[in-house]
């Protein structure tokens, strides 16, 4: 079976991702062990609590579309989930050019309580069987079904104890396999785990979350009298954009020393609760959000992404739905700069916050369908040139929001550890 490194599809809803058209390095996967090792490179991250389906095409077993959904906690939901994911992947493949000749299934979940990995495998076996039946009902066989848990994998298909023993087979150490070497050569990245990526976008918790919610209450209470007193949409919009530019400049002047959660703590400390709250409310306006979406490339992209992530983390309590705007902007910047796995996760979280948020729906669909984001980038560039003619004449491309340097974050505004899933 060969993997030609095509597009990946992390999502919290069933969503088809087509095979890429560009030729890439071909890697032959000869065993369940190599299929298990390939999964994070196909998705771009290590999935957790995930059901993943991969379409397989042709005699050579070329990998095609991928689909990822969370594993339902209630076994009563497994039947419907199996039918939905099988239909989504197979029908999506047919729309994009060809029905799959087979499917590879992955069930990824860590033990709970007193469980071990083998108990997880046994518990999820009925789900694997339902998926096999659902795919078979659509005349597509499941070629392999693997359970990955506690650093081991088990095959639900292979009966050979020599390659798939009852106690499971240990996964290869990170970065030591042939697949890892080939992926490094091809420039592919595994961007941590799904839980880690979602955690960087999850609401704050603890006392700092209570402070953020009080700030949102104050900002909302202050905004309504202004509107009643005659403040125009344009005035509020101009103030929001000005504030966003100031905060991006602040982040540019204070680049984080480390990545991951340490960088997020740094960025959280750079934003005051009141200014973050004002910006979150301002971004609920579609026209303001569309202007903010223009900061998607060159030197503006990195501080914009940091800002949108930090604002998404401030959407706490009763303001959870407000996260749809900054989450979608974070996904858009990620997609625009080539990080499709993170983009899809951000779009999925935006739709979890507000399932009817149209901007997230459109971008999520476009990203999953493999559409080139350059078309949207050019539309945003043109709109910016129309709105800022002086800037367009004086500059080719975008300008950084500030000179590089370093400032010290305010004390007392670090967020608590942990994430809210």
C-alpha positions in Angstrom: 0.0 0.0 0.0 1.4 3.4 -0.9 1.0 6.7 0.6 1.6 9.7 -1.7 1.3 12.3 1.1 -2.1 13.8 0.2 -4.3 16.2 2.1 -5.3 15.7 5.7 -8.7 16.2 7.4 -9.0 16.8 11.1 -12.5 17.9 12.0 -15.1 17.5 14.8 -17.8 16.9 12.2 -17.7 14.3 9.4 -15.9 16.1 6.5 -14.4 14.7 3.4 -10.9 15.7 2.4 -9.9 14.9 -1.2 -6.7 13.4 -2.4 -4.2 15.9 -3.5 -3.4 16.1 -7.2 0.3 16.8 -6.9 2.7 13.9 -7.1 4.8 13.3 -4.0 7.2 10.8 -2.6 5.8 7.3 -2.7 6.1 5.2 0.5 5.2 1.6 0.6 3.4 0.4 3.8 3.7 -3.3 4.1 2.2 -4.2 7.5 -0.2 -3.1 10.2 2.8 -1.7 12.1 3.7 0.7 9.2 0.0 1.7 8.8 -0.1 2.6 12.5 3.1 4.6 12.3 1.9 6.5 9.2 -1.3 7.9 10.8 0.1 11.1 12.4 1.9 12.0 9.2 -1.3 11.6 7.2 -3.2 13.9 9.6 -0.5 16.3 10.6 -1.0 15.6 14.3 -1.4 12.7 16.8 -5.1 12.1 17.1 -6.7 11.4 20.4 -10.2 10.1 21.1 -10.6 9.9 17.4 -12.1 7.6 14.7 -10.2 8.0 11.5 -11.1 6.6 8.1 -8.7 6.7 5.1 -9.8 5.9 1.5 -7.6 3.6 -0.6 -7.7 3.6 -4.4 -6.3 1.4 -7.1 -4.2 -1.8 -7.3 -1.3 0.0 -5.7 -3.4 1.0 -2.7 -3.0 4.8 -3.1 -4.3 6.7 -0.1 -7.0 9.2 -0.8 -9.4 11.2 1.3 -9.2 11.1 5.1 -11.9 11.8 7.7 -11.7 12.2 11.5 -14.4 12.5 14.1 -14.4 12.1 17.8 -15.4 8.7 19.2 -18.9 9.0 20.7 -18.8 8.3 24.4 -22.2 6.5 24.3 -22.2 3.1 22.6 -25.8 3.8 21.6 -24.5 6.4 19.1 -22.0 4.1 17.4 -24.4 2.7 14.9 -25.4 6.1 13.5 -21.8 7.3 13.6 -20.6 4.3 11.6 -23.2 4.9 8.9 -22.5 8.6 8.7 -18.7 8.4 8.5 -18.8 5.6 5.9 -21.3 7.5 3.8 -19.4 10.8 4.1 -16.1 9.3 3.0 -17.3 7.1 0.3 -19.8 9.6 -1.3 -17.2 12.3 -1.0 -14.6 10.2 -2.8 -17.2 9.5 -5.6 -17.9 13.2 -6.0 -14.2 13.9 -6.3 -13.4 11.3 -8.9 -13.7 7.7 -7.8 -15.2 5.3 -5.3 -12.6 3.9 -3.0 -11.5 0.3 -3.5 -11.0 -0.1 0.3 -10.8 1.7 3.6 -8.4 1.7 6.5 -9.9 2.4 9.9 -8.1 3.7 13.0 -9.6 3.9 16.5 -7.4 6.0 18.8 -8.2 6.3 22.5 -6.2 6.3 25.7 -7.2 4.1 28.7 -9.7 5.5 31.2 -9.6 4.7 34.9 -8.3 1.2 35.6 -8.3 0.3 31.9 -5.3 -0.8 30.0 -4.8 -0.6 26.2 -6.0 -4.1 25.6 -9.3 -3.3 27.4 -9.7 -0.2 25.3 -9.3 -2.4 22.2 -11.9 -4.8 23.5 -14.3 -2.1 24.4 -14.1 -0.5 21.0 -14.4 -3.7 19.0 -18.2 -3.3 18.5 -17.6 0.1 17.0 -15.0 -1.3 14.6 -17.4 -4.0 13.6 -20.2 -1.5 12.9 -17.9 0.5 10.7 -16.9 -2.6 8.7 -20.6 -3.4 8.2 -21.5 0.1 7.2 -18.7 0.3 4.6 -19.6 -3.2 3.4 -23.2 -2.1 2.9 -21.8 0.5 0.4 -19.7 -2.2 -1.3 -16.4 -0.9 0.0 -14.4 -3.4 2.1 -12.4 -2.4 5.2 -8.9 -3.6 4.4 -7.5 -3.0 7.9 -8.9 -1.7 11.2 -6.5 -0.8 14.0 -6.9 0.3 17.6 -4.1 2.6 18.9 -3.9 2.9 22.7 -1.2 3.2 25.4 1.7 3.2 22.9 0.5 0.0 21.3 -1.7 -1.1 18.4 -4.0 -4.0 17.7 -5.6 -5.2 14.5 -9.3 -6.1 14.3 -8.7 -7.8 11.0 -5.4 -9.7 11.1 -5.7 -13.1 12.8 -1.9 -13.8 12.7 -0.5 -13.8 16.2 3.0 -13.6 14.7 2.5 -10.0 13.5 -0.5 -9.0 15.6 -0.2 -10.6 19.1 -3.0 -10.5 21.6 -1.0 -8.2 23.9 -0.6 -5.7 21.1 2.5 -4.4 19.3 4.5 -1.4 20.5 4.4 1.6 18.2 7.8 2.7 16.8 9.5 5.5 18.8 8.8 8.9 17.5 11.1 9.8 14.6 12.7 6.4 14.3 10.7 4.8 11.5 11.2 4.7 7.7 8.0 6.7 7.5 9.4 9.4 9.8 12.5 9.7 7.7 10.5 10.0 4.5 8.2 12.5 6.0 11.1 14.6 7.2 12.6 14.5 3.7 9.2 15.6 2.2 8.9 18.5 4.7 5.9 17.1 6.5 5.3 18.1 10.1 3.5 16.4 13.0 2.2 19.4 15.0 1.8 17.7 18.4 -1.4 16.0 19.5 -5.0 17.0 18.8 -5.4 17.6 22.5 -2.5 20.0 22.5 -3.7 21.9 19.5 -7.2 22.2 20.9 -5.8 23.2 24.3 -4.1 26.3 22.8 -7.6 27.5 21.6 -9.6 26.4 24.6 -11.2 28.9 27.1 -9.3 29.9 30.1 -10.1 28.3 33.4 -10.0 29.2 37.1 -9.9 32.7 38.6 -8.5 34.3 35.4 -11.6 33.1 33.5 -13.9 34.8 36.0 -11.9 38.0 35.5 -12.2 37.7 31.8 -16.0 37.1 32.0 -16.5 40.2 34.2 -14.5 42.3 31.7 -16.8 41.0 28.9 -19.9 42.0 31.0 -18.4 45.5 31.5 -17.6 45.9 27.8 -21.1 44.7 26.8 -22.7 47.1 29.3 -20.7 50.0 28.1 -21.3 49.3 24.4 -25.1 49.4 24.5 -25.5 53.0 25.9 -23.0 54.2 23.2 -25.2 52.8 20.5 -28.3 54.3 22.0 -26.6 57.6 22.3 -25.9 57.6 18.5 -22.4 56.1 18.2 -22.3 54.8 14.6 -21.2 51.4 13.5 -18.3 53.0 11.6 -17.1 54.7 14.8 -17.2 51.4 16.8 -15.6 49.6 13.9 -12.7 52.1 13.6 -12.0 51.9 17.3 -12.0 48.0 17.1 -9.6 47.9 14.2 -7.3 50.5 15.9 -7.3 48.5 19.1 -6.5 45.3 17.2 -3.6 46.9 15.4 -2.2 48.2 18.7 -2.4 44.7 20.2 -0.7 43.2 17.2 2.0 45.8 17.5 2.4 44.9 21.2 2.8 41.3 20.3 5.3 42.0 17.6 7.4 44.0 20.1 7.3 41.1 22.5 8.0 37.9 20.6 7.6 34.7 22.7 10.8 32.9 23.8 9.2 29.4 23.6 6.4 27.7 21.8 3.3 25.9 23.0 1.6 26.7 26.3 4.5 28.9 27.5 4.0 31.1 24.5 0.3 31.2 25.1 0.9 32.3 28.8 3.1 35.0 27.5 0.5 36.2 25.0 -2.3 36.1 27.6 -0.2 38.3 29.9 0.2 40.8 27.1 -3.5 41.5 26.9 -5.6 43.3 29.5 -9.0 41.8 30.2 -10.9 45.0 29.3 -9.1 45.6 26.0 -9.5 41.9 25.0 -13.2 42.1 25.9 -13.7 45.2 23.7 -12.0 43.5 20.8 -14.0 40.3 21.2 -17.3 42.2 21.1 -16.1 44.3 18.1 -15.2 41.2 16.1 -18.8 40.0 16.3 -19.5 42.6 13.5 -19.1 40.9 10.1 -17.5 43.9 8.4 -15.0 44.4 11.2 -14.1 40.7 11.2 -13.6 40.8 7.4 -11.1 43.6 7.7 -9.3 41.6 10.4 -9.2 38.7 8.0 -6.9 40.7 5.8 -4.0 40.2 8.2 -3.2 36.7 6.9 0.3 36.9 5.4 3.8 38.3 5.6 4.8 39.9 8.9 1.2 40.5 9.9 0.3 36.8 10.0 2.2 35.7 13.1 1.0 38.4 15.5 -2.5 38.1 14.1 -2.6 34.4 14.8 -1.2 35.0 18.3 -3.9 37.6 18.9 -6.8 35.5 17.6 -5.7 32.5 19.7 -5.5 34.7 22.8 -9.0 36.2 22.2 -10.5 32.8 21.7 -9.1 31.8 25.1 -10.9 34.8 26.7 -14.3 33.8 25.4 -15.4 32.2 28.6 -18.7 31.4 30.4 -21.8 33.0 28.8 -19.6 34.3 26.0 -18.6 30.9 24.6 -20.4 31.5 21.3 -18.3 34.7 20.8 -15.3 32.5 20.2 -16.5 31.6 16.7 -15.1 34.8 15.3 -11.5 34.6 16.7 -11.4 30.9 16.2 -12.3 31.3 12.5 -9.8 34.0 12.1 -7.1 31.8 13.7 -8.1 29.0 11.3 -8.0 31.3 8.3 -4.5 32.6 9.2 -3.3 29.0 9.7 -4.7 27.9 6.4 -3.4 30.9 4.6 0.1 30.2 5.9 0.1 26.5 5.0 -0.9 24.9 8.3 -4.0 23.0 7.1 -4.2 20.5 10.0 -4.4 23.3 12.6 -6.8 25.3 10.4 -9.3 22.4 10.2 -9.2 22.0 14.0 -9.8 25.7 14.6 -12.7 25.8 12.1 -14.2 22.7 13.8 -13.9 24.4 17.2 -15.5 27.6 15.8 -18.5 25.5 14.6 -18.6 23.8 18.0 -18.9 27.3 19.5 -21.6 28.4 17.0 -22.8 25.8 14.5 -24.5 28.5 12.4 -21.4 30.7 12.0 -21.4 31.1 8.2 -17.8 32.3 7.9 -16.5 29.2 9.6 -18.9 27.0 7.6 -17.6 28.3 4.3 -13.9 28.2 5.2 -14.2 24.7 6.7 -15.9 23.4 3.6 -13.3 25.1 1.3 -10.4 23.8 3.3 -11.8 20.2 3.4 -12.5 20.3 -0.4 -8.8 21.1 -1.1 -9.6 24.6 -2.5 -6.5 26.8 -2.9 -6.8 29.7 -0.4 -5.0 32.1 -2.8 -8.3 33.1 -4.4 -9.7 34.4 -1.1 -6.3 36.0 -0.3 -6.4 38.0 -3.5 -10.0 39.1 -2.8 -9.0 40.3 0.6 -5.9 42.1 -0.9 -8.1 43.8 -3.5 -10.6 44.9 -0.9 -7.7 46.3 1.2 -6.3 48.2 -1.8 -9.7 49.7 -2.5 -10.2 50.8 1.2 -6.6 52.0 1.7 -5.5 53.5 -1.6 -2.7 55.5 0.0 -1.3 52.4 1.6 -1.5 50.5 -1.7 0.5 53.1 -3.5 3.2 53.3 -0.9 3.7 49.6 -0.2 3.9 46.4 -2.2 2.6 43.8 0.1 1.9 44.1 3.8 3.9 45.9 6.4 4.8 44.6 9.9 2.6 46.1 12.6 5.7 47.2 14.5 9.4 46.9 14.9 10.8 43.9 16.7 11.8 44.2 20.3 10.8 43.0 23.7 8.5 44.1 26.5 7.6 42.6 29.8 4.1 41.1 30.3 1.9 42.4 33.1 2.0 40.3 36.2 -1.0 38.4 37.5 -2.6 37.6 34.1 -1.2 34.2 33.4 -3.9 31.6 32.7 -4.3 28.4 34.7 -3.0 25.1 33.4 -5.4 22.8 31.6 -8.0 23.1 28.9 -11.7 22.8 28.5 -12.7 20.4 25.9 
